[in-house]
Amino acid sequence: MISIDKDYIIRLRREIHMYPEVDYDLPKTVALVKRELESMGIPYTEKYGKGSVVGYINPDKTDFTIGIRADMDALRMTEANDCEYRSRHDGMMHACGHDAHTAILLGTAKALKEIENTLSCRVKLVFQPSEEGVTSGAIMMIENGVMEDIDIMTGLHVGTSLDGGKLGVCPGFSSASSRHFKIEIGGKSVHATAYHKGIDALAIAVKMYEGLQSIFANEVDPKERVVCRVTKLHSGTAQNILPDYALMQGTIRTFNVPLSGFIHDRMQALAKSLSDMYGVEIKVHAPLKSTCVYNNPYLSEIMMKSMEKVVGKENVVKVEYGMGSEDFSRFTDIVPSVFFRLGIRNEEKGITQVAHQVDFQVDEDALIYGAMNFVQFVLDNQNGVDIKKAKEADERAI
């Protein structure tokens, strides 16, 4: 029987929720994770980059290693919930469930530590910063070597698309790639009545916007699963001054990573054309943050068998892909991986909000199933998996 401390997970989740932190600047969250690992006697390291912590179950058993990842960062949002553990940090909120992910992994660590001597594998507990940030914490940790000794990887995300107590997985491509873009347009300010002596950065931004829409409408196959949207346009300082600067931001999401690159190249070409036409500087910054999350089909089937042991076959769901993105994808590009969904919807409690809303909530009673599933997955696969079968099941053209 798996022993999971439900109250421990809920208590930690609430503590983390009260002190949300963003990007790589996670001193309170990192301190909490270290505090808990130390109290369990679990060795850890911070060598994989700023704001990260990696703990070890059975650190000396190197024949087979399972990695389990939890993201820790919050969002720049002001919480609207009125509860005793609401955010104490102005303008920051755990509105995507990363507080729950971190608490679940610590609950998993606690359970695994209790049975450590009976396990035949090593487990790396990967606590990651900056999943929501402009740059990827997963990439940072990978560049610092976190994946060098991991054979398979797993992680989870909570969500209200599933009822509390249900677990789901989407075999194959699960989440879209993500490229956030930032376009800065220079100009020349002048009084609005002398517009012919200035360069209107806002007008150029409008042309840039129209050009992007034209690329999307005329050069992208309509059968592609792709989103390209400008979500922010800021320019000007007064009603009678021609603006000398405009900022555009947005996102490109697609399951076709080369297509994302094509849109980026066309964006650069459009910027150069407008720059040459108006004699201004236009800077485009649009790095690829996340590739597509790919759930190895072989591991997905193995995961669903573990799920059935935890919540019963009737509560295991094959979920559909989504246009959201997750930098867990960077791990799936390296080793066979599976990223599952934990349902937290509870209509009776009024918990129906989707992520990134100011009143986002989780059904805390459901969090235990995330930890139970992680532990069950480790128990079921502690002697290794057939990596050859996993690679043969990979349908990606690499």
N, C-alpha and C positions, 0 to 999 in steps of 0.2 A: 504494500500500500504506500503510495506517494504521500509524504508528509509535507504539506505546504502551509505556511503561516499566513492565513488570509488577513488577519488583523495587522500583521507586520507590513504587508504590502500596502494596505489602505493608509496606515499611519504615515509611511514614508511618502506615499503619493501626495498626501495633503501637505506634508512639510515642504516637499519640492515645489508643489503648486504655489505656495505662499511666497516663494522667492525665485520667480522666473528670471532667467538670464539668457542672453542672446549671443549668437555666433560662437566665437571661441572664448569669450570673456565669461567664464562660468565658475568663478571662485567658490561660491557657496555650494553649488551643485557638486563640483569636484570634491570639495571638502566632505560633503555628506557621503558620497560614494566611498571615498577613502576611509572615512570613519567606520562605515558599516563593514567593509571588507576586513579592516583591521580587527574589528570586534569578533568576526567569524574566524579569524586566523587564516584568511585567504591572502596569499602574496599577490602583489600588484606592481605595475610599472607605469610611469608617465612618459616613457621614452618615445612614444609614437606621435607626439606633437601636442601643441598647446590645447588645453581644455579637454584632453583625453585621458582615460584611465583604462588599463587592461588588467583584469584579474585572472588567476590560474587555479583551476581544479586539477589535481594530479600533475603538477608542473614537470615532473620527471618522466612521465609516460609519453614518449614522443612518437610511438608507432602510428597512432591515429589521433587526429585533433579535430574536434568540432568547435567552430566559432559561433558564438551567439552575440548578436549586436543589439544595442539599445541606443537611440539618439536622445540627447539630453537638453537641447536648446529650446527656447520658447520663441514667441513672436512679439513684434513691436505693435501691441494692441492694448487698449485699456479695457480691463475686465468689467462686465456689467452684472455678473452674478453677485448676489448678496448672501455670502456664507462666511462662516467663521474662518475659513482657510483661504479666502479670496486673496488675490495678489497684493503683496505689500510693496511691490516695485512699480512705481508710476510708469504707465506707458508700456508695460510688458505683461504678457499673459501666456500661460500654457493653454493655447487654444487649439492644439493639434494632438494632444495626448502623449507628448514626449515625457511628461511627468509620470504617466502611467507606465510607459515603456521602461523607464529607468527603475521604477519601483518593482515592476514585474521581474526584471533581470536580477535585481538584488534578492527578491524572494526566491528566484530560481537558484541563485548562488547559495543561499542559506540551505535549501533542500539538498542540493548536490554535495555541499560540504559535509552534511550529515552522513552521506552514503559514499563518500569519496573513496574509502578503502575497498569498497566492493566494485568500483568501476574499473574497467580495463582500458579506458581512453583518457585523453586529456581534454579539457574544455577551456577555451579562451573566452572570457567574459569581456566583450568589447563595448566600452562606453564611449560614444562618439559625440563630438561637438558639431555645430554648424551643418545640420541637415537643411535647415531653413535659410541659412545665410547665402549671400551672393556667391561665395566660394564654398567648395565641398569639403567638409570635414573627413568624409570617407576617402577622398583623393589624398588629403594630407596624410592620413594614417597609413594608407597603402604605400605612398612614396617613402614613408619612414619604416616600412618593412613589416607591417602588422600581418600581412597575408602569407609571409614566407613559410610559415609552418602550420597553416590551416589547410585541412583536406576538404572539408565541406563547411558551408556557412548557412545559418538560418537567422531569422529575425521576425518581428511582427509589427503590425500597425492596428491600433484600435479604430473603430468606426461605427457609425450608427446605420450603416447600410445593412447590418446584421443585428438581430436581437441578441441581448445579453445571454451568454451561455452557448452561443453558436460559434463555430470555427469554420473558416473558409480558406480556400486557396484557388488560384487561377494558374493552372499548368501552362507553361510556355510564356509568351510575352504578356506581362501583367500591367506594367505602367509605362507611360511614354517617356521618351527622352526630353530633356529640358535645356533650353538655351535662353537665358535672360539677356536682353539687349538694352544698352544705354547709348543714346545718340545725343551728342552735344553739338549745337550749331552756333557758330559765331556770327556777329553782325556789326552794325555801326549805329549807335544811338544818335538821335537827333530829335528836335521838336517835331511833333506829328505834322505840323503845317509845312515843314521843310523836308518832307519824306524823300524827295528826289535827291537829297544830299546824304541820306543815310542808307543803311542796308537792314531791311526788316527781317530779323531772325525768325520771328513768328510766321511770317509769310512763307519763308523757306521751309519751316517745319511742316506747314500744311502741305506743301508740295511733296515733302518727304513722306508724309502720311499717305497721301493719295498715290504716290508711287509704290509704296509697300502694298497697298490694297490692290493695285493693278497687277503686281507680280503674283500675288496670291490668287487673284481671280483668273489670270490668263496663262500662267506658266506652271501651275501646280495641278497635277492629275486629280480630278474631283473624287476619284476612288481612294485617294490617300487618307489615312487617319491623321489629320494634321490641324493644328490651331496656331495662328499667328496673329497676335493682337497687341496693339498699342494700348497701354493701360494708364499712362501718365503723360501729360503734356503741360509743361510749365514755362511761362515766358512773361516778360514785362514787369515793370515796377510802378508805372503810373499811367493814367488815362491819356496823357498828352505827350508821351515819350515813345518813340519807336524803339522796340526792344533790341538790345545788342546780343542777346543770348536766349537760346531755347533748349530745353531738355526734354527728350522723349525717352520713355522706358516701356518695355513690354516683354512678351515671352513668346517663344516658339516651342510648341510641343508636337512631337510626331513619333511614330513607331518606325520611321525610316530615317535613320541617323544621317545617311548621305544626303537626303532631302533637306534636313536641317542645315547641313553644310552648304547646299546649293542656295537656300534662302539667304543665308548669311553672306555668301559671295555676291548675290544680287543686291543685297542691302548695301554692301561696300561699294559696288559699282554705281548704284544710284546716288550714294553720298558723294562719290568723286565727280559724277556728272553735274550735280547741283553745285558742288564746290567750285568746279571750273566755270560754270555759267555765271555765278554771282561773285566770284572772287573772295570766298569766305572759307574758313576752316570748319570742316565737319568731321568730328571724331566718332567712330563706331566701335563700341566695345561689346562683344557678344560671344564669350567663351561657352563651350559646351560643358554644362555642369553635370548633368546626369545622362547616362545612356538609358536604354530600356531595361527595366527590371525583367529578368528572365528566370522563371521558375523551372528548373530542370524537370522534365516530365517524369523521369524515373524517381527522383527524390520527392516529387509532388505526390506520387502514389504511396511512397513510404510514409510521408508526412500524414496523409489522410488516414492510413492505418493506425498511426499513433493517435490521431485526433479521435478516431472511433473508440479507442480504449478510454479516452478522457471524458468525452461528452456523449458518446453513443452515435451510431451511424446516422440516426435521424437528425442529428444536430450538426452534421458535417456538410458543408455546401461547396460546390464548385462555383466560384464567383467569376464574374465577367471582368475583362480588362477595363482599365479606366485611363482617361487622358491626364490624370494627375501624374506627378513625377516623384521619384525617390532616389536619393543617391546611394541607397543600398544596391542599386544597379551596378555600381563600380565593383562590388564584391562578386556579383553574379557573372561579371566579365572574366573573372580570374579562376574561380573554382565552382564546381557544381553547388548550387544554392537553392533554397526555397524560402520564400517570404510569405507568411500567412496572415490572415485577417482574424481579429478577435472582435466579436460583436459586443457592443456596449449600449445598444438601443433599449430603452425601457419606457414605453408610452405611459404606463401608470405613474412613473416618477417624473414624467415630463422631459425625459432625456431623448430628444429627437434631433438635436442640432447637428449640422454637418460641421466639419473642421473649419477653423479660421473664422468662426463667428464669435462675437464678444460675449455671448452667453453659452458657449460650448461647455458641455458637461459630460461626464462619463458615469456609467453604472458601475460603481466600485465593487458591487457584489460579483461582477463578471470577471474581474481582473485575475482572480485565482486560477481561472481556466487557462490563461496565457502561460503562467508559471507551470501549471500541471502539464501542459502540452510540451513545453521546452524540456522538462525533466523526462517525460515519457519518450520523447524523441531521442534524447541522449541514451536512456536505458535500452531502447530498441536498436540503437545503432552503435553502441559502444565498442563492438568488435569490428567495426568498419563497414563500409558499403562497397558494392561492386563499382568502382570508379570507371572501369571499362564500359559497363552497361550505361552508366550515367552519361559518359561522353558519347556513346552511340545514340542515346536518346535525344541528344542536343540537336535540335532542328535548325539552329541558326547557321547561316552561311558565313563562316569566319575565315 
